[in-house]
Amino acid sequence: MGWASWMTRPARRLVARMLLPRFTRPRLVRTASFSDLRHVAVVHWDNLGDAVLLGPVLRELRRALPEARIVLIHNARNAGVFAHCPYVDQLIPQEVQGPPGPGKVHGDQIDSRSSVFEAARLLRRVASDHGPIDLVVGPDWLNPVYTDSFFDSTLFRAGGGWRLLREAARSGRSVRVEQRQHHVARNLDILRALGAAPVDDQLELWTSDDEKETAARLVGNLTSPVVTVSPGAGAARRQWPAERMAEVARQLVTDQRASVVLVGGPDARPLVDGSSLVDLPGATDLVGRTSVGELAAVLQRSDLLIGNDSGPIHLAAAAGTPVVEVSMHPMDGEPWIVNSPNRYHPWRTPSVVLRPEGAVGDCMGAKTCRGPEPHCILGVGVGDVLRAARLLLQSDRTVTS
């Protein structure tokens, strides 16, 4: 954010507050205590992995507010993550990304101001049908990395959160959130700052019986160990070469007698078709052929996932499946930047995260890899991934997070 935008932010926020459709309770109605909340909205626009990591927030909100009505406005592309979530009374998809294209797996973000006003219109509709909203949580969970952006957004302030912060200040309770920690822990600290008392940080998967039956049909007859390979990622620089993944898979078939399953969204299809993964003997190719829920159910039946820094590693973590993650983020990069495994390593599941020892070329001295194509990530070798995979296949699944 430039200095001009930073300096004019209060004025822009005030104008937005004046123009936003009203969806909260009248000012005379006190909702200064977290336990007073009766209608809560969570707004979440991020991608697949972040959606999976939101699960503990939804569960702990429901635990703290068993009688409250909870509504979730989410990125429409993550509908499969939340479709069977038991903690939410209403799911509302919102289109916040343009169509995917070359080099844009997730598509460009729609203008944030347009997204804010669209979310406000959706919330006004909810309030009209079910009564005023006491608190809006989100959507600014990520940026900027080292400031309280989640307490600074227009929707949060318009949604009554400022009352909770003001009451906390009066009572002397700290609302500081430690930024330098895993995304799951940070999300739950946001709830603590608002007055909740989370007790469980485990991830969850909400898969239907139909999705589980589909997974059983697709991979239920495979012999163990079942090794799932996910070659895709949201950006090319985060994609370890599919040819290297194919070599790892061939070795595991040979020395571990593994059954290999290829997974990923339609964006990963060209990666598979352009490599020897497509010709891997005996592999079950599900790339572009499963829904998010079906993929989650497949991962529940897997013994190991090998993948990049992408949504499937978080689905696997939620399933309790061990993960070998290949990260582009160099060991000498900024430790807490958004792409750092410190913030996004597989949560509460046995895992090994492999990273290049140092940045190379133009990335030297940068906070993380900036290459348009696989670049620093090439510093991770086939032997590194093979050793990690064998270790996890032979382990007792002791949690390492």
C-alpha positions in Angstrom: 0.0 0.0 0.0 1.4 3.4 -1.0 1.8 6.3 1.4 -0.9 8.3 -0.3 -3.4 5.4 0.0 -2.3 4.9 3.7 -2.8 8.6 4.6 -6.2 8.8 2.9 -7.5 5.5 4.3 -9.4 7.0 7.3 -11.3 9.3 4.9 -12.1 6.6 2.5 -13.2 4.3 5.3 -15.6 7.1 6.6 -17.1 7.6 3.1 -17.5 3.8 2.7 -19.2 3.6 6.2 -21.6 6.3 5.1 -22.5 4.6 1.8 -22.6 1.0 3.0 -26.1 -0.5 3.4 -26.9 -0.8 7.1 -27.0 -4.4 8.4 -26.1 -3.9 12.1 -28.1 -3.2 15.2 -29.0 0.4 16.2 -26.3 2.1 18.2 -28.5 2.2 21.3 -28.5 -1.6 21.5 -25.5 -2.8 23.5 -23.5 -5.7 22.1 -20.3 -4.9 23.9 -19.7 -8.4 25.2 -18.9 -11.4 23.0 -21.5 -13.5 24.8 -24.2 -10.9 23.9 -23.8 -11.7 20.2 -26.8 -13.3 18.5 -26.0 -12.9 14.8 -22.5 -13.2 13.5 -21.2 -13.0 9.9 -17.8 -14.3 8.7 -16.6 -13.0 5.4 -13.8 -15.0 3.8 -12.6 -14.4 0.2 -9.3 -16.3 0.1 -8.4 -19.5 -1.8 -8.8 -23.2 -1.1 -6.0 -23.7 1.5 -7.1 -20.7 3.5 -10.7 -21.9 3.4 -9.6 -25.2 5.0 -7.6 -23.3 7.7 -10.8 -21.3 8.5 -12.5 -24.5 9.9 -11.3 -24.0 13.5 -12.7 -20.5 13.5 -16.1 -21.6 12.5 -16.1 -24.5 15.1 -14.9 -22.3 17.9 -17.4 -19.6 17.1 -20.2 -22.1 17.4 -18.7 -23.5 20.6 -18.6 -20.0 22.1 -22.0 -19.0 20.8 -24.2 -22.1 20.6 -27.5 -20.1 20.3 -26.2 -17.5 17.8 -27.0 -17.5 14.1 -23.8 -17.7 12.1 -23.6 -16.8 8.4 -20.6 -17.3 6.1 -20.0 -15.3 3.0 -17.2 -17.2 1.1 -15.3 -17.2 -2.1 -17.7 -19.0 -4.5 -14.9 -21.3 -5.6 -14.7 -22.8 -2.1 -18.3 -23.9 -2.0 -17.1 -27.5 -1.8 -15.1 -26.9 1.4 -18.1 -25.5 3.3 -21.0 -27.3 1.8 -21.5 -29.7 4.8 -20.1 -27.6 7.6 -22.2 -28.2 10.7 -21.3 -24.9 12.4 -22.9 -22.4 10.0 -26.5 -21.6 9.6 -26.3 -20.0 6.2 -23.7 -20.2 3.4 -23.6 -17.4 0.8 -21.1 -17.7 -2.1 -19.6 -14.5 -3.5 -17.8 -14.1 -6.8 -14.5 -12.4 -5.8 -12.2 -13.6 -8.6 -12.2 -13.4 -12.3 -11.8 -16.5 -14.5 -8.5 -18.4 -14.4 -6.1 -17.9 -17.3 -2.5 -18.5 -18.3 -0.4 -18.1 -15.2 -3.5 -17.2 -13.1 -4.8 -20.4 -11.6 -7.1 -18.5 -9.2 -7.9 -15.6 -11.5 -7.5 -11.9 -10.8 -9.2 -10.5 -7.7 -12.2 -8.4 -8.4 -11.7 -4.8 -7.2 -11.7 -4.9 -3.4 -14.1 -1.9 -3.1 -16.6 -3.6 -5.3 -16.3 -6.8 -3.2 -16.8 -4.8 0.0 -20.0 -3.2 -1.3 -21.3 -6.5 -2.7 -20.7 -8.2 0.7 -22.5 -5.4 2.4 -25.5 -5.8 0.1 -25.5 -9.6 0.9 -25.3 -8.8 4.6 -28.2 -6.3 4.3 -30.3 -9.1 2.7 -29.4 -11.4 5.6 -30.3 -8.8 8.2 -33.6 -8.1 6.4 -34.5 -11.8 6.6 -33.1 -12.8 10.0 -32.5 -9.6 12.0 -29.6 -7.2 12.4 -26.0 -8.5 12.5 -24.0 -8.0 15.7 -20.5 -8.7 14.4 -18.7 -9.1 11.1 -15.4 -11.0 11.2 -13.1 -10.7 8.1 -12.4 -10.5 5.3 -8.9 -9.0 5.8 -7.0 -11.9 7.4 -3.8 -11.8 5.4 -2.6 -8.3 4.3 -0.7 -6.4 5.4 1.3 -9.1 7.2 2.4 -7.1 10.2 -0.5 -4.9 11.1 -4.0 -5.5 12.5 -5.7 -5.5 9.1 -8.5 -7.7 10.4 -9.5 -4.9 12.8 -9.1 -2.2 10.2 -11.4 -3.2 7.4 -14.6 -1.4 6.6 -16.8 -4.4 7.0 -15.4 -5.2 10.5 -15.9 -1.7 11.7 -19.3 -1.3 10.2 -20.2 -4.7 11.5 -19.9 -3.8 15.2 -16.5 -5.2 16.0 -15.3 -1.8 17.3 -17.7 -2.2 20.2 -16.0 -5.3 21.3 -12.5 -3.7 21.0 -13.7 -0.6 22.9 -15.0 -2.8 25.8 -11.8 -4.8 25.9 -9.8 -1.6 26.2 -12.0 -0.4 29.0 -11.6 -3.6 30.9 -7.9 -3.7 30.4 -8.0 -6.9 28.3 -5.3 -7.1 25.6 -6.4 -7.3 22.0 -2.9 -7.8 20.6 -2.6 -10.6 18.0 0.8 -12.1 17.5 1.5 -12.0 13.8 4.5 -14.3 13.6 2.7 -17.6 14.0 0.9 -20.2 11.9 -2.2 -18.9 10.2 -4.5 -21.3 12.2 -3.1 -20.0 15.5 -3.4 -16.4 14.4 -7.0 -16.8 13.3 -7.9 -18.2 16.7 -6.0 -15.3 18.4 -8.3 -12.9 16.5 -11.3 -14.6 18.1 -9.5 -14.3 21.5 -9.0 -10.6 21.0 -12.7 -10.2 20.3 -13.6 -12.0 23.6 -13.9 -15.7 22.7 -12.0 -18.5 24.4 -11.0 -21.1 21.7 -10.1 -24.5 23.1 -9.3 -26.6 20.0 -7.1 -25.8 17.0 -7.6 -29.0 15.0 -8.6 -28.8 11.3 -11.7 -30.6 10.1 -13.1 -32.0 6.8 -16.8 -32.1 6.2 -17.3 -34.8 3.6 -20.7 -36.2 2.7 -21.6 -39.9 2.4 -21.8 -39.6 -1.4 -18.3 -38.1 -1.5 -16.9 -40.9 0.7 -18.6 -43.5 -1.5 -17.1 -41.9 -4.6 -13.6 -42.0 -3.0 -14.1 -45.7 -2.1 -15.1 -46.5 -5.7 -12.1 -44.6 -7.1 -9.3 -45.7 -4.7 -10.8 -48.2 -2.3 -9.3 -51.2 -4.0 -5.8 -49.9 -4.2 -3.1 -51.7 -2.2 -1.4 -49.9 0.6 0.6 -47.7 0.9 -1.5 -45.2 -1.2 0.7 -42.2 -2.2 -1.2 -39.3 -3.6 0.7 -36.8 -5.8 -0.5 -33.2 -6.3 1.7 -31.4 -8.9 -0.3 -28.2 -9.1 0.0 -24.8 -7.3 -1.5 -21.4 -7.5 1.6 -19.9 -9.2 4.2 -21.4 -11.5 7.1 -20.6 -9.2 5.5 -22.7 -6.5 5.4 -25.8 -8.8 8.1 -28.3 -8.3 8.6 -29.9 -11.7 6.1 -32.6 -12.5 8.9 -34.7 -14.1 10.6 -34.8 -10.7 7.4 -35.9 -9.0 7.1 -38.6 -11.6 10.6 -39.9 -10.7 9.7 -39.9 -7.0 6.5 -41.8 -7.7 8.3 -44.4 -9.8 10.8 -45.0 -7.1 8.1 -45.4 -4.5 6.2 -47.9 -6.6 9.5 -49.9 -7.0 10.8 -49.9 -3.4 7.6 -49.3 -1.3 5.2 -51.2 -3.6 3.1 -48.0 -3.4 -0.1 -47.3 -5.3 0.0 -43.9 -6.8 -2.9 -41.5 -7.2 -2.6 -38.2 -9.1 -4.9 -35.4 -7.9 -5.5 -31.7 -8.5 -7.8 -29.3 -10.2 -8.3 -28.7 -13.9 -5.3 -26.2 -13.8 -3.0 -29.2 -13.1 -4.1 -31.1 -16.1 -1.5 -29.5 -18.5 1.3 -30.3 -15.9 0.4 -34.0 -15.9 -0.2 -34.3 -19.6 3.2 -32.6 -20.3 5.2 -34.9 -18.1 5.8 -38.7 -17.7 3.2 -38.6 -14.8 0.6 -39.3 -17.5 2.4 -42.5 -18.4 3.1 -43.7 -14.8 2.3 -47.4 -14.8 -0.6 -48.3 -12.6 -1.3 -44.7 -11.5 -4.9 -43.7 -10.8 -5.3 -40.3 -12.6 -8.0 -38.1 -10.9 -6.6 -34.7 -11.9 -9.5 -32.5 -12.8 -12.0 -35.3 -12.2 -13.0 -34.8 -8.5 -14.9 -32.2 -6.6 -13.2 -30.6 -3.5 -15.2 -32.9 -1.3 -14.3 -36.0 -3.3 -10.6 -35.0 -3.2 -10.8 -34.6 0.5 -12.3 -38.1 0.8 -9.6 -39.6 -1.4 -7.0 -38.0 0.9 -8.7 -39.6 3.9 -7.9 -42.9 2.3 -4.3 -42.0 1.4 -1.1 -42.9 3.4 0.9 -39.9 2.1 0.5 -36.8 0.0 3.4 -35.3 -1.9 2.6 -31.8 -3.1 3.5 -28.1 -3.4 2.5 -25.2 -1.3 -1.2 -25.4 -2.3 -4.7 -26.2 -1.2 -4.4 -30.1 -1.3 -1.7 -30.1 1.4 -4.1 -28.4 3.8 -6.9 -30.8 2.8 -4.5 -33.6 3.6 -3.6 -32.1 7.0 -7.3 -31.8 7.8 -7.6 -35.5 6.9 -4.7 -36.4 9.2 -2.7 -37.7 6.2 1.1 -37.2 6.3 2.5 -34.6 3.9 5.7 -34.0 2.1 5.6 -30.4 1.0 8.0 -28.9 -1.5 8.2 -25.1 -0.9 9.7 -22.4 -3.1 10.5 -20.3 -0.1 14.3 -20.3 0.5 15.8 -20.9 3.9 17.4 -17.5 3.8 14.1 -15.7 2.9 11.9 -13.6 5.2 10.8 -16.1 7.9 7.2 -14.7 8.2 6.3 -13.6 4.7 2.9 -14.9 3.4 4.5 -17.7 1.4 6.7 -18.9 4.3 6.0 -22.4 5.6 6.3 -20.9 9.1 2.8 -19.5 8.4 1.4 -22.2 6.2 3.0 -25.6 6.9 0.7 -28.6 7.1 -1.1 -28.2 10.5 -1.2 -30.9 13.1 -0.2 -33.8 10.9 3.1 -35.6 10.4 4.9 -33.6 7.7 8.3 -32.7 6.2 8.6 -29.4 4.4 11.5 -29.2 1.9 12.9 -25.8 0.9 15.8 -24.6 -1.2 18.8 -23.8 1.0 19.1 -20.3 -0.5 17.7 -18.0 -3.1 19.3 -18.0 -6.5 19.9 -15.5 -9.3 17.7 -12.4 -9.1 16.0 -13.6 -5.9 19.2 -13.3 -3.9 18.5 -10.7 -1.2 14.8 -10.8 -1.8 12.2 -11.8 0.8 11.1 -14.9 -1.2 11.3 -16.3 -4.7 10.0 -13.9 -7.3 10.6 -15.9 -10.5 7.7 -16.2 -13.0 8.5 -19.9 -13.5 9.9 -22.6 -11.2 13.1 -21.1 -9.9 14.4 -21.3 -6.4 12.2 -24.4 -5.9 14.6 -26.2 -8.3 17.1 -26.4 -5.4 15.0 -29.2 -3.9 16.2 -32.5 -5.4 14.4 -35.8 -6.1 16.5 -37.5 -3.4 15.4 -35.0 -0.8 11.7 -35.8 -1.5 12.3 -39.5 -1.7 14.0 -39.6 1.7 11.1 -37.6 3.3 8.5 -39.8 1.7 10.1 -43.0 2.9 10.5 -41.6 6.4 6.8 -40.7 6.7 5.6 -44.0 5.2 7.6 -45.8 7.8 6.7 -43.5 10.7 4.1 -44.0 13.4 2.3 -40.8 12.4 3.6 -38.8 15.4 2.3 -35.3 14.9 5.2 -32.9 14.2 3.3 -29.5 13.9 
